[in-house]
Amino acid sequence: MVRAIVLALIAGYVDTVGYLHFNAFAGLMTGNTIFMGIELATAQYGAAVFHGIIILAFLFGVIAARLMIQVGINSLFAMSTASGLLIACSFIDKTTAAVLLSLAMGMQNSAANRFNGVALNTVFITGNLQKLGEELVTWLWPGKEGAARQGALIFALVWLAYAVGAGSGAVAVNHFEKPLFVPAFILPFIMLRSRPVGS
């Protein structure tokens, strides 16, 4: 549970920094899709292409991390790669940084999305809120399915951690010259105690 909470803190932080610095969300592809739709409708084609590339970068990050895991590479490598991408974003132009930031968040979400048997996302939380609601209904009013299977607590804590991370990212943008160094330093250490895939 602690690992999921820290990853959600990082994701909220990084998404806020990405939005404030690069005018794109790093992990919220729903937001980038909305931007792209508005931009296409208002003939802002260059901006629409930008947000389309951000979405593809996130998808590529998910695929890259999943392939690493499929071939037996520990998720620590994917998290370390994402960490390196966060550092790189602090030194390159904003357009490229926005793409790499999205790539990093796609890798993070794909590399770590099961916690004690509970599947959840740490980079975007809408689905987690849906699961929270479903778990609460099952807990309050058990039906044919019986009692809640996954527990509402982890979904609630991940949502709260994401919100705290977002607030922290907004504060960091105003106080640190390179705010992405903070999550870049933490990210690889989260997976240090994880067992290799298949063990």
N, C-alpha and C positions, 0 to 999 in steps of 0.2 A: 504494500500500500504506500509506503514512504517513497519508493521509486516512482510510482505513478504520480504522486503529488508533486515531487520535484520536477518531473518532466513536464507536467502541466504548468507549473510556475515558469519554467523556462519558455515554454511555447507562448504563454500569454505575454511574457516580457518581449520575446523576439517579434511576435506579431505586432505589438505596439510600436516597437522601434522601427520595424519595417514600414508600417503605415506612416509614421511621422517623418521618417528620413527618406523613404523611397517611393511613397505614394502608392504602395501596393501591400496587400497582406501577404505574410510569409506562409501562413498555414490555413487561412480561411478562404478556401477556393470558392465558396458561395459568394463572398464579398467581391472577389476578383471577377467572378462570372457576372455579377450585377453590374460592376463597373464596365465590363466589356459590352454587355447588352446596351447599356445607356450610351456608351461611346459609339457603337454601331448605329444606333437609332438617331444620334445627333451628328452623324458624319464625321466623327473624330477617329478616323481610321487608324492613324498612327498609335494613338492611345489604346485602341481596341486590340491592335496587334501586340502591344506591350503586355497587356493583361492576359492575352491568349498565351503568350510565351511563358508568363509566370505560371499559368495553370499547367502547361506542358512540363515545365521544370519540376513542379511538385510531383506530377505523375511519374516522371523519370526517376526522381528520388525514391519514390515508393518502390518502383520496379528494381532499381539498383540495389536497395537494401534487401529486398525480398530475394533477389538472385544471390546475393552474398550469403544469406542464411541458407538458401537451398543447396548451395555447394559446400556448406559446412563451415563457413567463416563465422566466428563468434560475433554477436551483435555489438560487442565493444569496438570492433573495427569500423562498423557503420557509424556508430556514435562519434568516434574519433574523427572520421572523415567529415561528418556534419560539423564538428567543432572547428576543424580546419577551415571549412567554408565560412563559418561565422567570422573567424579572424580575417580571412581574405576580404570579406565584405567591408571591413574597416579601412581598407587601403585602395579600393578601386572605385571607378565611376559608379554613380547611383543606379544607372540602368542595369549594368552587369551585376551589381551587388544585389539588386532586387531579385534577379533571376537565381543567383546562387543561394540567397537566403531561402527562397521557396524550395529549391533543391534540397537544402539542408533539413528543412522541416518535413519534407516528404520522407527523407531517410529516417529521421527520428521517429516519425509515427509508424513506419513500417517495421523498424528494427525492434521496437518495444511496444507491443499492444496487447499483451496478455500478462496479467498480474494475479498470481494465486488462482489460476483457472478462470479469471474474469476477463473477458475481452472488452477493452475500451480504448478509446482514442485519447491521446494527450495533447494533440496539436489542434484539434477542433472539437468542440464539445456539444454540439447540437444533438447528435445521436446519444451521447451520454445523458443528456437531460431527458430524452425520450425514455431511455432505459430506467432512469431514476423514477420517472412517473409511473412506468409499468410496474416496477418493483414495489413502489408505495401502495399501488392499488392491490397487488397480490398480497402484500403484507396485511393491509387493512381489511381486505375482503377476499380471503382465499376462495378460489373456485375449484374447478376440476384439476387445475395445474398444481394445487397445493400451495405451500408457503413459498415465499420469495426464494429464488434459487441463488441469486448472486449477491444479494444484499445491497440496500440502497446507500449505505454509508460511503462506500468507495466512490460512487458516482457523484454524490453530493460534495465530497472532499475534493475531487478532481475539478469540479466546476468552481468551487471556492478558490482553489489554488490557481486556476487559470485567471480568475478575476484579480487576485492579489498580484500575480505576475504581470498582468496588463497595467495595473496601477504602478508597479515598480518600474516597468519599462518607461512609462510616461515621466516619472521622476528622474530616471537615469538619463534620458535624452537631454534633460535640462542641466544635469550636473556632471556628466562624464563626456569627454571628447570622443571616446571610443566605447560606447555602451555595450556593444556586442562582445567585448572581452569577458564580461562577467559570465554569461551563459556558456561561452566557449570554454572557459576554464572548468566549469562544473560538469558539463555534458559527458565527457568520457569517463569520469569517475563514477557515474551512476551505475554503469554496467560492470564495474570491476569484479563484483562478487557473483555475477551471473555465471552459470555453468555453460560450457560450450554446447552448441546445438547438437541434439542427439544423445546427450548424456543424462 
